[in-house]
Each structure stands twice: as C-alpha cells, then as structure tokens.
Amino acid sequence: MQRTLQALFFILVVKPLMAVVLGANIRHPERMPTHGAAILVANHNSHLDTLLLMSLYPISKLHKIRPVAAADYFMRNKFLAWFALNIMHILPLERKPKKGVDPLAHIEVALKNGDILILFPEGSRGEPERREPFKTGIAHIMQRMPYTLVTAIFMQGLGKALPKGDWLPVPFFADMFVAEPFQWQGGKDATMIRLETEFQALEKQGRFDTWS
Amino acid sequence: MPINLRYAVVGVLALLAIGTLIIELKRMFKPGSGDAELWLRMRSWWVMAGMFLLAITINQTLSLVFFAMVSFLALKEYFSIIATRRADRRVLLWAYLAIPIQYYFISQQWYGMFIIFIPVYMFLAMPMRMVMVGETRGFLKSAGTLHWGLMMAVFSLSHAAYLLVLPLEKNPLAGGAGLLLFLILLTQFNDVMQFVWGKLFGNIKIIPKVSPKKTLAGFLGGVATTTLVAGLLAPYLTPLVGWQTWVAGLIIGVFGFVGDVTISALKRDLGIKDSGSLIPGHGGVLDRVDSLTYTAPLFFHYVYYFCY
C-alpha cells in the first residue's frame, strides 16, 4: 500500500514536475549508485533537492531510497509525519537525541538492508544557493559502516526554484554534479576533509553567481 | 493535409535518412574521434524532426502547444543561465505566464494582440511588477535582461507558430504548416550547411571574438546553398513568387547566422559552452533555436508583407 502510494506520487507529481517545470543538467549521472548500501551526500538548498534526487531512480527502486530527515521538523504534525514517513519514506533523525538512545541505530539497519540513503550534512536548507559548513553526523555513520560507498553530489539552482521561506515554485533548470564514490578515510577528520575536498572540486566544475 | 506539405514531410524524412547514411558511411570508412558526437546529434535530429512533423501533421492545436513548449524550455534555460535576483521570482513567473497568453492570441488569429502583447504590455508590466516588489538594486539590469529573454524565447519564436494560422486560401497547396516547415527546414538546413562548408573550406575567421570556429567560407557557402534550396522549394511551399523566393532564402541564410552568433555572444558573456543539456549532441533548446530567434520574425514579416 505504502509503496503504491509512493509510486503514484512520483509518477503523477514528482516525475512530471521534474521533467516539465524544473529539470536538471546532470554531469556524470552514471556515477549515481544503482544499489546499496550507499549514501548520497548533497548540499541542501530546497525541499526540491530530495525530490530531484529520488526522481532520478526508477519507480521500482524507489522504496530503497531513504532520505535522512530531521525528526523535529518533519514529524512536527500528524499530516507531515504521515507524508514524510509513507510517501517520502524518510529515516527520521533526532538532531538532539536523548541520553542513552542511539540516534543512528535505524540508519545502520537501513544500510545493512542495502538501502541508498540521502543525507544533507548542512543540516538544514539555510540560505538558498549558499553552502553552509557540514555537520559531522555523516562521519559517525561512515565510521560505523566503513565499507559504505559515499557519493558527493553538488546541486545548484533549486534554491532559486523554491527557496526556504517561500511557497511558490518558479521554473528553473538545476545543475547537478556527481563525484566518484569514496569510503571511510580511517578517521572522522580525514573523512570530513575528504568530503569537503570532493565538494570543492565539484563546485569548480560550474560557474555560479551568488544569488540574492 | 495539403498535398505539397505531404511531399515535404516525405522529403524531410528522406533528408534525415541520407544524413544518417552519410554519417554511417563515414563511421565505416573514415572513423574519427568526433563520430560518437555526430551520431548522437543525428539521433537527436530524428527525435526533434519526428516530434515537429508529428505535431504539424496531426493538428494545429498540437503544433501550437509544441511551440509554446519550445518557448517555455528556451525561456527556462535563459533564466537559469543568467544572473537573476531573488526579488524577481514573482516577475519571472509573470514572464512564464506570458507564454500561454501569447500562444492563445495566436490560436485566435488575433494578430493585433500577438504583435503588441510582449513588446508593449509585457514590456510595461514586468518593470511594474518589479517596482511592486520594491528592490531597486540591480533594477535596470534586471528589467533589461528579463525582457530580452522574453523577446527572444517567446515573442520571436512565436512568429514561427503564427505562420500556422495564416489563411489557407493564400497558400492552398501547402497551407500555414507548409510555410512553417519551409522556415524550420531552411533554418536548420542553413545551420548544417554553414557547419559543413566551414569544415570543408575553413581558414578565414568571420567573427573570431564571438565564435572562433565560424569561418567566412561557412557563412558564404551556407547562405548560397540556402538561397538556392529556398528558390527551388519556395514555389511549392510558400505563396512567394519569382525573385521573392530567392530573397527569402537570403534572409534565412544571413540572419540564421546572425541569430546563431547572437546566442553565442550571450553564452560567451556568461562563460558557458551550452545553454543546457536537454538535446544530446546539440546542447540546450536555446542552442538549437538560436538561428530561429532571428529567422522566424524576419521571414514571417517578409511573407506577411508580400502575401497576406
């Protein structure tokens, strides 16, 4: 039932939205992981980011794609929680976990289950079209699952289409740059530096004006 | 379907088949590094021509929707590559809304509104909307760039679509669709011929600062071939007669080139190679319709003046 609803939502809403209203120029789409366990790590400008990343996968694979999303934001009311859990199929993450509760346990389970996770290490959408410093949660996950392949994806343009604090989407093409996957680098700092390096290299492939 | 239009459609398909054959032969006997790109480009020609021919042969409404879609994609590409202001998000939406309105006027054969809606009403409405937002920093640049894009991607291109609704009795053997096919075929043929002539005899650069690969031989050869083909085809597809047919070819040949290098100048200014990646082997939609932004309005008014 849940898989059917998700498939319908993507066939009727998300895929047409991405094909007609928005659209993306993707550099190296072949680098997208086709099966898990894998983590897509992307910068975050807009709610559309998650929809675009998920729409790149065929409907048959959709249930394996799990966006990691802030529990305090997406579980704040009943309707949103239902939508986030059933349609977007998110893995809710407690940003301020209670003592004695492992906030990453279900994420580890999902990876062991062969899912492809979507993770935005900026933590929130922030100012549109501007990349904020990464939070280190991603390194914790990679430390626990050191063989998981992580693919860095730099996206630009969707912040213009639907920035934080606005409800009206305006058509724009997005740019998307995919990097070669990498693994746990033997230490948290090394892993975060590697991730930052990947993003800096991706950013250099495009020409981006600041948007204000 | 008017009889000559039918022949023309078959002719286009034959032309595509010949092109495919030439590329295939080149791949077999003189393989080179650019083959994969050429092949991709040819495949995209089939897809684009297929969609276009299907639209114009099925019915008028579908053709108008097809062109409105081309305008939308071209405008979206333009807004995505230029620097826009956050304050202008609502203004951009107004610009997009001009597309269905403009094509609605065309569907109603409402010539007066078709010809003034964007140059007058949208020209006045967009700065008004910008003032309502109230952000003055970058106002002039924004007002100018947004309207230029609307003129190129919507107003200019929609002239091609207006050919479809011109009265049939003036051109009974081919109809509006025949005129449109003539314009599109000659414009795209001119692009290809300028490329081919330039490859064959290319040494004198014609406009190196804007488009370093374009050569004088490409330009002249392209214009000559296009004029010749226009003179041969126009009597069957257009109401033009005698010398008018050759001048039509000359207009398409010369200004197809101008449209091409105008969009090249835009891309060079922005520091990008292609306007997008929607059409494999060609780049974006704007890259493909660059010549048409000039030839469509110029050819339209030329025919309109003499025949309608």
Interface residues (C-beta under 8 A of the other chain):
Chain A: G23 N25 I26 P128 G157 K160 P163 D166 L168 V170 P171 F172 F173 R207 D209 W211 S212
Chain B: F72 K76 E77 F79 S80 A83 T84 R85 R86 R89 R90 L92 L93 Y96 L270 G271 I272 G276 S277 L278
